[in-house]
């Protein structure tokens, strides 16, 4: 007995949280495992007590047997009530009138939180409508969609609907996205739908989903590895390769500089011992004129591009004092590092959401900076950074989803009578020199600027 009592563990009683169907399912299983469910189903008849205590119609042995059976049933009822009392909150128990027996307590909870037959019919009608309009969303995983369908189907079963596997399987097969069309046809032709279970269907679709994801990842890796090096150099409509193969030092713009000497060429040694070819030498930044002040102090890390003799001489000639962080101390430049990390995380999200090529990361970074400059931050109170810089409240009505489908209008001068009036492109942001959108043509690999555009922001 000591050993048995040492190994005894108190069962975990589920707490009622308002979801009656889930609570009743778990509670019924607990009471059945303790052999107390019979008192919930049949209850305890008071007539049995009267019959057991009768002194006229039964002999003494029969009366004792009946009394013993009644006492055992009464004890089971008390134990079942004990579990129900532990499960139901005190505030709910105070509102229940009939709770002398476990059956009365159970029926009160059922009527209150599951509703009457009329309420259940109304709930069932709503669930049927929800079940019929369920469709797999673009980009949604198989497991998530199955969870949504099964949640609605189980709610319908709790309301009395006959939801067998055939109905659920047929519903899922006709509501999948177009990516699963040939898989659906293969399943319908090779398997008996009447015998196919939901678990078997989910397993088949998960295998197909994993193959699609693996193939997509391989295509992205191949696309990055196969990009020619001459397309990663600096130039018009091309992109510059920086550290780690993808992170560059920024996106150059000739309009930022005055007296730009484009004949100047030099190589800079980066922190990973690689060298980067740079072109152009500037004298005065237009930022100074825009800010109506001059650069007095320049704080940077000890990257090779900031410690060359030419750059040091330039700062000395323009009376710019240098501040360098200590070696291997990135925390001294923490603000810039954290801002760069925020920008690159947003770039990664933009490209992943629309499944765009990594070679377009400079455009995504430029749009990210454009959005952040027009978003509130703790560093500037009661206004956005753009408003603080220009002293004018910026307008954001032109904001659109990066990477969305854009239909660019073709002017009459560039088309004839039967030509298309628009061209399908991808949105990359807004232009630097004009109030128009930057659009990328995936066919010609060129970037166009246009203000007459119609967007489909939910497509990619």
C-alpha positions in Angstrom: 0.0 0.0 0.0 2.9 2.3 0.8 4.3 1.7 -2.6 1.0 2.3 -4.3 0.4 5.5 -2.5 4.0 6.7 -3.3 3.3 6.2 -7.1 -0.1 7.9 -7.0 -0.4 11.1 -9.0 -3.3 13.4 -8.9 -5.0 13.7 -12.4 -4.8 17.1 -14.1 -8.4 18.5 -14.0 -9.1 20.8 -17.1 -10.2 24.3 -16.2 -13.3 25.6 -18.0 -12.2 28.6 -20.1 -15.5 29.3 -22.0 -14.9 26.7 -24.7 -17.6 24.1 -23.8 -16.9 21.7 -26.6 -13.2 21.3 -25.8 -13.8 21.2 -22.0 -16.6 18.6 -22.2 -14.5 16.4 -24.4 -11.6 16.3 -22.0 -13.8 16.2 -18.9 -15.8 13.3 -20.3 -12.6 11.3 -21.0 -11.4 12.0 -17.4 -14.6 10.8 -15.8 -14.8 7.7 -18.0 -11.2 6.8 -17.0 -12.3 7.0 -13.3 -15.5 5.0 -14.0 -17.7 7.9 -12.9 -19.4 8.7 -16.2 -22.4 6.4 -15.4 -23.6 8.9 -12.8 -23.5 11.7 -15.4 -25.5 9.7 -17.9 -28.1 8.1 -15.7 -27.8 10.1 -12.5 -29.1 8.8 -9.1 -32.8 8.1 -8.7 -34.3 9.2 -5.4 -36.8 6.5 -5.8 -34.0 4.0 -5.2 -33.2 5.6 -1.9 -36.9 5.3 -0.9 -37.1 1.8 -2.1 -33.9 0.9 -0.3 -35.3 2.4 3.0 -38.7 0.8 2.7 -39.6 -1.6 5.5 -42.7 -3.1 4.1 -42.2 -4.6 0.7 -38.7 -6.2 0.8 -36.9 -8.5 3.1 -33.8 -7.5 5.0 -31.2 -8.9 2.6 -32.7 -7.2 -0.4 -32.9 -3.9 1.5 -29.2 -4.1 2.5 -28.1 -4.9 -1.1 -30.1 -2.0 -2.5 -28.8 0.3 0.2 -25.2 -0.7 -0.6 -25.7 -0.1 -4.3 -27.2 3.3 -3.6 -24.4 4.2 -1.3 -21.8 3.2 -4.0 -23.6 5.2 -6.6 -23.9 8.2 -4.2 -20.1 8.0 -3.5 -19.4 8.0 -7.3 -21.7 11.0 -7.7 -19.8 12.9 -5.0 -16.4 12.1 -6.6 -17.7 13.2 -10.0 -19.0 16.4 -8.5 -15.6 16.9 -6.8 -13.9 16.9 -10.3 -16.5 19.2 -11.7 -16.2 21.7 -8.8 -12.4 21.7 -9.3 -12.9 22.4 -13.0 -15.5 25.1 -12.9 -14.7 28.6 -11.6 -16.3 29.9 -8.4 -17.9 32.8 -10.2 -19.7 30.3 -12.5 -20.7 27.9 -9.7 -22.5 30.7 -7.9 -24.8 31.2 -10.9 -25.9 27.6 -11.2 -29.1 26.8 -9.3 -29.4 23.0 -9.6 -26.1 21.3 -8.5 -27.3 18.6 -6.0 -26.0 15.9 -8.3 -23.2 15.6 -10.9 -25.8 15.1 -13.6 -27.7 18.3 -12.8 -24.4 20.2 -12.7 -23.3 18.8 -16.1 -26.7 19.5 -17.7 -26.7 23.1 -16.4 -23.3 23.7 -18.0 -24.4 22.1 -21.2 -27.6 24.2 -21.5 -25.8 27.4 -20.6 -22.7 27.2 -22.8 -23.7 24.9 -25.6 -27.2 26.2 -26.0 -30.5 24.7 -26.7 -31.5 22.8 -29.9 -32.5 26.1 -31.5 -29.2 27.8 -30.7 -27.3 24.7 -31.9 -29.2 24.8 -35.2 -28.3 28.5 -35.7 -24.6 27.8 -34.9 -24.6 24.9 -37.3 -26.0 27.1 -40.1 -23.2 29.6 -39.5 -20.6 26.8 -39.4 -21.9 25.3 -42.7 -21.5 28.7 -44.4 -18.0 29.1 -43.0 -17.1 25.5 -44.1 -18.3 26.1 -47.7 -16.4 29.3 -48.2 -13.1 28.0 -46.8 -10.3 28.2 -49.4 -6.5 27.8 -49.1 -4.8 31.2 -49.2 -1.9 32.0 -51.4 1.3 31.1 -49.7 -0.5 29.2 -46.9 1.1 26.0 -45.7 -0.7 22.6 -46.0 -0.7 22.1 -42.2 -2.2 25.5 -41.4 -5.0 25.0 -44.0 -5.8 21.5 -42.7 -5.9 23.0 -39.1 -8.5 25.6 -40.2 -10.7 23.0 -42.0 -10.6 20.5 -39.2 -11.3 23.1 -36.6 -14.5 24.1 -38.4 -15.4 20.4 -39.1 -15.0 19.5 -35.4 -17.2 22.4 -34.4 -19.9 21.1 -36.8 -19.6 17.6 -35.3 -20.2 19.0 -31.8 -23.4 20.6 -33.1 -24.6 17.3 -34.4 -23.5 17.4 -38.0 -22.4 14.2 -39.7 -18.9 15.1 -40.9 -17.3 12.0 -42.2 -13.8 12.0 -43.9 -15.3 11.9 -47.4 -16.9 15.3 -47.0 -13.7 16.8 -45.6 -11.5 15.3 -48.2 -13.7 16.5 -51.1 -13.8 20.0 -49.6 -10.0 20.2 -49.3 -9.4 18.9 -52.8 -11.7 21.4 -54.4 -10.4 24.4 -52.4 -6.6 24.1 -52.8 -4.5 26.6 -54.7 -3.6 26.2 -58.3 -0.1 24.9 -57.3 -1.8 21.6 -56.3 -3.9 21.1 -59.4 -1.9 18.3 -60.9 -1.6 16.6 -57.5 -5.3 16.7 -57.0 -5.9 15.2 -60.4 -3.4 12.4 -59.6 -5.1 11.7 -56.3 -8.6 11.6 -57.8 -7.5 9.2 -60.6 -5.2 6.9 -58.5 -7.1 6.6 -55.2 -10.6 5.8 -54.0 -11.9 9.1 -52.5 -14.5 7.2 -50.5 -11.8 5.3 -48.6 -9.2 8.1 -48.4 -8.8 9.5 -44.9 -7.9 13.1 -44.0 -4.6 12.0 -42.5 -3.6 10.2 -45.7 -4.5 13.2 -47.8 -2.5 15.5 -45.6 0.5 13.2 -45.8 0.4 13.2 -49.6 0.1 17.0 -49.9 2.9 17.6 -47.4 5.3 15.5 -49.5 4.4 17.6 -52.5 4.8 20.8 -50.6 8.3 19.8 -49.4 9.3 19.0 -52.9 8.1 22.5 -54.1 9.9 24.3 -51.3 13.1 22.3 -52.0 13.0 23.0 -55.7 12.3 26.7 -55.1 15.4 27.0 -52.8 17.6 25.2 -55.3 16.4 27.6 -58.1 17.2 30.7 -55.9 20.7 29.4 -55.1 21.4 28.6 -58.7 20.1 32.0 -59.8 22.5 33.8 -57.3 25.5 31.6 -58.2 25.0 31.9 -61.9 24.8 35.7 -62.0 27.7 37.1 -64.1 30.3 39.2 -62.3 30.0 42.1 -64.8 26.4 42.6 -63.7 27.5 43.1 -60.1 29.7 46.1 -60.9 28.7 49.7 -60.6 26.8 51.2 -63.5 23.4 52.1 -65.0 20.7 49.5 -64.1 23.4 47.2 -62.6 24.4 46.6 -59.0 27.6 46.7 -57.0 29.0 43.7 -55.2 30.1 44.5 -51.6 31.1 42.6 -48.6 30.0 39.0 -48.3 29.0 39.0 -51.9 25.7 40.8 -51.3 26.2 43.7 -48.8 27.4 46.7 -50.5 28.5 50.1 -49.2 25.5 51.9 -50.6 23.8 53.0 -53.8 25.7 55.8 -55.6 24.0 58.8 -57.1 25.9 61.4 -59.1 23.5 64.2 -58.2 24.7 64.1 -54.6 28.1 65.5 -55.6 29.5 68.6 -57.1 32.7 68.6 -59.2 32.7 64.9 -59.5 35.9 63.6 -61.2 34.8 60.4 -63.0 38.3 59.6 -64.3 39.5 58.8 -60.8 39.8 55.1 -60.2 41.2 53.3 -57.2 41.0 50.0 -55.3 40.1 49.8 -51.6 41.0 46.9 -49.3 38.0 45.7 -47.2 37.9 44.0 -43.8 37.7 40.5 -45.3 41.0 41.2 -47.3 39.1 41.5 -50.6 39.5 44.7 -52.7 36.8 46.9 -54.1 37.2 49.0 -57.2 35.8 52.6 -56.8 35.3 55.2 -59.4 34.9 58.9 -59.1 36.3 61.6 -56.7 34.1 64.3 -55.3 34.9 67.6 -53.6 31.9 69.1 -51.9 28.6 67.2 -51.0 25.3 68.8 -51.9 24.1 67.6 -48.4 26.1 70.5 -46.9 24.1 73.1 -49.0 20.8 71.3 -48.3 21.5 71.3 -44.5 22.9 74.9 -44.7 25.9 73.8 -42.7 29.3 72.1 -43.2 30.6 68.7 -42.1 32.8 69.2 -39.0 33.2 65.7 -37.6 33.0 62.3 -39.4 32.8 59.2 -37.3 33.4 55.8 -38.9 34.8 52.4 -38.2 38.2 51.3 -39.3 37.2 49.9 -42.6 39.8 50.1 -45.4 37.6 52.5 -47.4 37.8 55.0 -44.6 41.5 54.8 -43.7 43.2 55.3 -47.1 45.7 58.1 -47.5 43.6 59.8 -50.2 40.5 59.9 -47.9 42.5 61.2 -44.9 44.0 63.9 -47.2 40.5 64.8 -48.4 39.2 65.2 -44.8 42.3 67.3 -43.9 41.9 69.6 -46.9 38.2 70.2 -46.0 38.9 70.7 -42.2 36.8 67.6 -41.3 37.9 66.0 -38.0 38.0 62.2 -38.0 36.7 59.9 -35.2 37.5 56.2 -35.5 36.1 53.4 -33.4 38.5 51.2 -31.4 39.6 48.1 -33.1 37.1 45.1 -32.7 34.7 47.4 -30.9 31.5 47.6 -33.0 29.5 48.7 -29.9 31.1 52.2 -30.3 29.3 52.5 -33.6 26.1 50.8 -32.2 23.5 53.2 -33.6 24.7 52.8 -37.2 25.1 49.0 -36.8 21.6 48.6 -35.4 20.2 50.8 -38.1 21.9 48.8 -40.8 20.6 45.6 -39.3 17.1 47.0 -39.2 17.3 48.0 -42.9 18.8 44.6 -44.0 16.1 42.7 -42.0 13.4 44.7 -43.8 15.2 44.1 -47.2 15.2 40.4 -46.5 11.4 40.5 -45.7 10.6 42.5 -48.8 12.4 40.1 -51.1 11.1 37.0 -49.4 7.5 38.1 -49.4 7.4 38.7 -53.1 10.0 36.0 -54.0 12.2 38.5 -55.8 15.8 38.0 -57.0 18.5 38.9 -54.5 20.1 41.1 -57.1 17.4 43.7 -56.5 18.5 44.2 -52.9 19.8 47.8 -53.5 16.4 48.8 -54.7 14.7 47.2 -51.6 17.3 49.0 -49.3 16.6 52.3 -51.0 12.8 51.9 -50.5 13.3 50.7 -46.9 15.3 53.9 -46.1 12.6 56.0 -47.9 9.9 54.4 -45.7 11.9 54.7 -42.4 12.6 58.3 -43.0 8.9 58.9 -43.1 8.1 56.7 -40.0 8.1 57.8 -36.4 11.1 57.1 -34.2 12.1 57.7 -30.6 15.1 59.9 -31.7 12.7 62.5 -33.2 9.7 63.5 -31.1 6.3 64.3 -32.5 7.5 64.2 -36.1 9.2 61.9 -38.6 12.8 62.4 -39.6 11.9 63.7 -43.1 9.8 66.4 -41.6 12.6 67.4 -39.2 15.1 67.6 -42.1 13.0 69.5 -44.6 10.7 71.3 -42.2 7.7 70.2 -44.3 5.2 67.5 -43.4 5.7 64.6 -46.0 2.9 63.0 -48.0 2.7 59.2 -48.0 -0.4 58.8 -50.2 1.8 57.4 -52.9 3.0 54.5 -50.8 2.5 51.1 -52.4 3.6 47.5 -51.6 7.1 46.9 -52.7 7.4 44.2 -55.4 3.7 44.3 -56.3 2.5 44.0 -59.9 2.4 47.3 -61.7 0.8 48.0 -65.1 2.7 50.9 -66.6 0.8 53.0 -69.2 2.4 53.2 -72.6 2.0 56.7 -74.2 0.3 57.0 -77.6 3.6 58.2 -79.1 5.2 54.8 -78.4 2.4 52.5 -79.6 0.2 52.0 -82.6 -3.5 51.3 -82.8 -3.6 47.6 -81.9 -0.7 47.6 -79.4 -1.2 47.0 -75.7 -1.8 50.1 -73.7 0.0 49.0 -70.6 3.1 46.9 -69.8 3.4 44.6 -66.8 6.3 45.5 -64.4 7.3 45.2 -60.8 7.3 48.1 -58.4 10.8 49.0 -56.9 9.9 52.3 -55.3 9.9 56.0 -56.3 12.2 58.0 -58.5 15.0 60.2 -57.0 14.7 62.9 -59.6 10.9 62.9 -60.5 7.6 62.3 -58.9 7.1 58.9 -60.4 7.5 55.2 -59.6 10.5 53.1 -60.4 9.4 50.0 -62.3 11.4 46.9 -63.2 10.8 44.9 -66.4 11.6 41.3 -65.6 11.8 40.5 -69.3 14.2 43.1 -70.6 15.9 43.5 -67.1 15.5 47.3 -67.4 14.2 50.0 -65.0 11.6 52.5 -66.2 10.2 55.6 -64.5 6.4 56.4 -64.9 3.7 58.1 -63.0 0.7 56.5 -64.8 0.6 53.1 -63.1 -2.1 50.8 -61.9 -1.1 48.4 -59.1 -2.1 44.9 -58.0 -0.7 44.9 -54.5 -1.9 41.4 -53.5 -0.2 39.7 -56.5 3.4 38.9 -57.1 
